[in-house]
Amino acid sequence: MYYSLRFILALFLIILFSSCNDNEVLPKPNGQLALDFPKGNYVFTENQNCPFSFELNEYARVLAKRDCSMKIEYPGMDATIYLNYRPVKNNLRQLLIDGQKLSYEHNQKADVIADYPFVNKLKNSYGMMYEIEGDAASNAQFYVTDSTKHFLTAALYFNAQPNYDSILPAVDYIKSDMVKMMETLSWKN
């Protein structure tokens, strides 16, 4: 019995000392989302049949339609900007109402809708940029017009159920491209 007690004590001491080492156990550090989007390299984009042109990130892919409306796709983000062109024919008031209504239709799901006026007198462009915060279907929209002949609207949509916190980095990236589109927009007469 003395030998078995001695054996159990020795086994206990071996296990105790082998479990102790100098490596400290530290808690796992907080993880940070690491999204690496390509730096925007903007190229001039135009359709010969359409009365406007602008600069667009070369990362995006443009799918044009016959009526000068376009889909601008961001394949790596599963996002699309829907660009719609309408000629102004004594209907500017209705086009402006429709452009504003498009943004405020997201009011039920939006936490905040911020609007930013846009004026470029040199290029005869006037409009509004809307940033929609929250789980709305579209998180960025704009309209631009020359107030006499041309009216252009754009809306950003993701091919996923809206979760604002998850898509915010992509929204910010594409929103900066949309601002660049507005700033470089030129009308053809």
Contacts in CASP RR format, 6 or more apart in sequence:
PFRMAT RR
TARGET T0000
AUTHOR 0000-0000-0000
METHOD contacts of the structure
MODEL  1
MYYSLRFILALFLIILFSSCNDNEVLPKPNGQLALDFPKGNYVFTENQNC
PFSFELNEYARVLAKRDCSMKIEYPGMDATIYLNYRPVKNNLRQLLIDGQ
KLSYEHNQKADVIADYPFVNKLKNSYGMMYEIEGDAASNAQFYVTDSTKH
FLTAALYFNAQPNYDSILPAVDYIKSDMVKMMETLSWKN
33 169 0 8 1.000
35 169 0 8 1.000
35 170 0 8 1.000
37 59 0 8 1.000
37 77 0 8 1.000
37 169 0 8 1.000
37 170 0 8 1.000
37 173 0 8 1.000
38 59 0 8 1.000
40 57 0 8 1.000
40 58 0 8 1.000
40 59 0 8 1.000
40 177 0 8 1.000
41 57 0 8 1.000
41 58 0 8 1.000
41 59 0 8 1.000
42 55 0 8 1.000
42 56 0 8 1.000
42 57 0 8 1.000
42 58 0 8 1.000
42 180 0 8 1.000
42 184 0 8 1.000
43 55 0 8 1.000
43 56 0 8 1.000
43 58 0 8 1.000
44 53 0 8 1.000
44 54 0 8 1.000
44 55 0 8 1.000
45 53 0 8 1.000
45 54 0 8 1.000
45 55 0 8 1.000
45 56 0 8 1.000
45 62 0 8 1.000
46 52 0 8 1.000
46 53 0 8 1.000
46 54 0 8 1.000
47 64 0 8 1.000
47 68 0 8 1.000
47 70 0 8 1.000
49 66 0 8 1.000
49 68 0 8 1.000
50 64 0 8 1.000
50 68 0 8 1.000
50 85 0 8 1.000
50 188 0 8 1.000
51 68 0 8 1.000
51 85 0 8 1.000
51 149 0 8 1.000
51 150 0 8 1.000
51 187 0 8 1.000
51 188 0 8 1.000
51 189 0 8 1.000
52 68 0 8 1.000
52 85 0 8 1.000
52 150 0 8 1.000
52 152 0 8 1.000
52 185 0 8 1.000
52 186 0 8 1.000
52 187 0 8 1.000
52 188 0 8 1.000
53 185 0 8 1.000
53 186 0 8 1.000
53 188 0 8 1.000
54 180 0 8 1.000
54 181 0 8 1.000
54 182 0 8 1.000
54 184 0 8 1.000
54 185 0 8 1.000
54 186 0 8 1.000
55 180 0 8 1.000
55 181 0 8 1.000
55 184 0 8 1.000
56 62 0 8 1.000
56 72 0 8 1.000
56 177 0 8 1.000
56 180 0 8 1.000
56 181 0 8 1.000
57 177 0 8 1.000
57 180 0 8 1.000
59 74 0 8 1.000
60 72 0 8 1.000
60 73 0 8 1.000
60 74 0 8 1.000
60 81 0 8 1.000
60 177 0 8 1.000
61 72 0 8 1.000
61 73 0 8 1.000
61 74 0 8 1.000
61 75 0 8 1.000
62 70 0 8 1.000
62 71 0 8 1.000
62 72 0 8 1.000
62 73 0 8 1.000
63 70 0 8 1.000
63 71 0 8 1.000
63 72 0 8 1.000
63 73 0 8 1.000
64 70 0 8 1.000
65 71 0 8 1.000
67 85 0 8 1.000
68 85 0 8 1.000
69 82 0 8 1.000
69 83 0 8 1.000
69 84 0 8 1.000
69 85 0 8 1.000
70 82 0 8 1.000
70 83 0 8 1.000
71 80 0 8 1.000
71 81 0 8 1.000
71 82 0 8 1.000
71 83 0 8 1.000
72 80 0 8 1.000
72 81 0 8 1.000
72 83 0 8 1.000
73 79 0 8 1.000
73 80 0 8 1.000
74 80 0 8 1.000
74 81 0 8 1.000
74 170 0 8 1.000
74 174 0 8 1.000
77 158 0 8 1.000
77 170 0 8 1.000
77 173 0 8 1.000
77 174 0 8 1.000
78 158 0 8 1.000
78 159 0 8 1.000
78 160 0 8 1.000
79 156 0 8 1.000
79 157 0 8 1.000
79 158 0 8 1.000
79 159 0 8 1.000
79 170 0 8 1.000
79 174 0 8 1.000
80 156 0 8 1.000
80 157 0 8 1.000
80 158 0 8 1.000
80 159 0 8 1.000
81 154 0 8 1.000
81 155 0 8 1.000
81 156 0 8 1.000
81 157 0 8 1.000
81 174 0 8 1.000
81 177 0 8 1.000
81 178 0 8 1.000
82 154 0 8 1.000
82 155 0 8 1.000
82 157 0 8 1.000
83 152 0 8 1.000
83 153 0 8 1.000
83 154 0 8 1.000
84 152 0 8 1.000
84 153 0 8 1.000
84 154 0 8 1.000
85 150 0 8 1.000
85 151 0 8 1.000
85 152 0 8 1.000
86 95 0 8 1.000
86 151 0 8 1.000
86 152 0 8 1.000
86 153 0 8 1.000
87 149 0 8 1.000
87 150 0 8 1.000
87 151 0 8 1.000
88 95 0 8 1.000
88 145 0 8 1.000
88 146 0 8 1.000
88 147 0 8 1.000
88 148 0 8 1.000
88 149 0 8 1.000
88 150 0 8 1.000
88 151 0 8 1.000
92 145 0 8 1.000
92 147 0 8 1.000
92 151 0 8 1.000
95 143 0 8 1.000
95 145 0 8 1.000
95 151 0 8 1.000
96 143 0 8 1.000
96 145 0 8 1.000
98 153 0 8 1.000
99 141 0 8 1.000
99 143 0 8 1.000
99 153 0 8 1.000
100 128 0 8 1.000
100 143 0 8 1.000
102 141 0 8 1.000
102 153 0 8 1.000
102 155 0 8 1.000
103 113 0 8 1.000
103 115 0 8 1.000
103 130 0 8 1.000
103 132 0 8 1.000
103 138 0 8 1.000
103 141 0 8 1.000
104 113 0 8 1.000
106 113 0 8 1.000
106 132 0 8 1.000
106 136 0 8 1.000
106 137 0 8 1.000
106 138 0 8 1.000
107 113 0 8 1.000
109 134 0 8 1.000
109 135 0 8 1.000
109 136 0 8 1.000
109 137 0 8 1.000
109 162 0 8 1.000
110 132 0 8 1.000
110 133 0 8 1.000
110 134 0 8 1.000
110 136 0 8 1.000
111 133 0 8 1.000
111 134 0 8 1.000
111 164 0 8 1.000
112 131 0 8 1.000
112 132 0 8 1.000
112 133 0 8 1.000
112 134 0 8 1.000
113 130 0 8 1.000
113 131 0 8 1.000
113 132 0 8 1.000
113 133 0 8 1.000
114 130 0 8 1.000
114 131 0 8 1.000
114 133 0 8 1.000
115 128 0 8 1.000
115 129 0 8 1.000
115 130 0 8 1.000
115 131 0 8 1.000
116 128 0 8 1.000
116 129 0 8 1.000
116 130 0 8 1.000
116 131 0 8 1.000
117 127 0 8 1.000
117 128 0 8 1.000
118 125 0 8 1.000
118 126 0 8 1.000
118 127 0 8 1.000
118 128 0 8 1.000
118 129 0 8 1.000
118 142 0 8 1.000
118 144 0 8 1.000
118 182 0 8 1.000
119 125 0 8 1.000
119 126 0 8 1.000
119 127 0 8 1.000
120 126 0 8 1.000
120 182 0 8 1.000
120 183 0 8 1.000
120 185 0 8 1.000
123 185 0 8 1.000
123 186 0 8 1.000
123 187 0 8 1.000
124 146 0 8 1.000
124 187 0 8 1.000
125 144 0 8 1.000
125 145 0 8 1.000
125 146 0 8 1.000
125 182 0 8 1.000
125 185 0 8 1.000
125 187 0 8 1.000
126 144 0 8 1.000
126 145 0 8 1.000
126 146 0 8 1.000
126 147 0 8 1.000
127 142 0 8 1.000
127 143 0 8 1.000
127 144 0 8 1.000
127 145 0 8 1.000
127 182 0 8 1.000
128 142 0 8 1.000
128 143 0 8 1.000
129 140 0 8 1.000
129 141 0 8 1.000
129 142 0 8 1.000
129 178 0 8 1.000
129 179 0 8 1.000
129 182 0 8 1.000
130 140 0 8 1.000
130 141 0 8 1.000
130 142 0 8 1.000
131 139 0 8 1.000
131 140 0 8 1.000
131 175 0 8 1.000
132 138 0 8 1.000
132 139 0 8 1.000
132 140 0 8 1.000
132 141 0 8 1.000
133 139 0 8 1.000
133 164 0 8 1.000
134 162 0 8 1.000
134 164 0 8 1.000
135 162 0 8 1.000
135 163 0 8 1.000
135 164 0 8 1.000
136 162 0 8 1.000
136 164 0 8 1.000
137 157 0 8 1.000
137 162 0 8 1.000
138 155 0 8 1.000
138 156 0 8 1.000
138 157 0 8 1.000
139 156 0 8 1.000
139 158 0 8 1.000
139 162 0 8 1.000
139 164 0 8 1.000
139 167 0 8 1.000
139 171 0 8 1.000
139 175 0 8 1.000
140 155 0 8 1.000
140 156 0 8 1.000
140 171 0 8 1.000
140 174 0 8 1.000
140 175 0 8 1.000
140 178 0 8 1.000
141 153 0 8 1.000
141 154 0 8 1.000
141 155 0 8 1.000
141 156 0 8 1.000
142 153 0 8 1.000
142 154 0 8 1.000
142 178 0 8 1.000
142 182 0 8 1.000
143 151 0 8 1.000
143 152 0 8 1.000
143 153 0 8 1.000
143 154 0 8 1.000
144 151 0 8 1.000
144 152 0 8 1.000
144 182 0 8 1.000
144 185 0 8 1.000
145 151 0 8 1.000
145 152 0 8 1.000
146 187 0 8 1.000
149 187 0 8 1.000
149 189 0 8 1.000
150 187 0 8 1.000
152 185 0 8 1.000
154 178 0 8 1.000
154 181 0 8 1.000
156 171 0 8 1.000
156 174 0 8 1.000
156 175 0 8 1.000
156 178 0 8 1.000
158 167 0 8 1.000
158 170 0 8 1.000
160 167 0 8 1.000
164 171 0 8 1.000
END
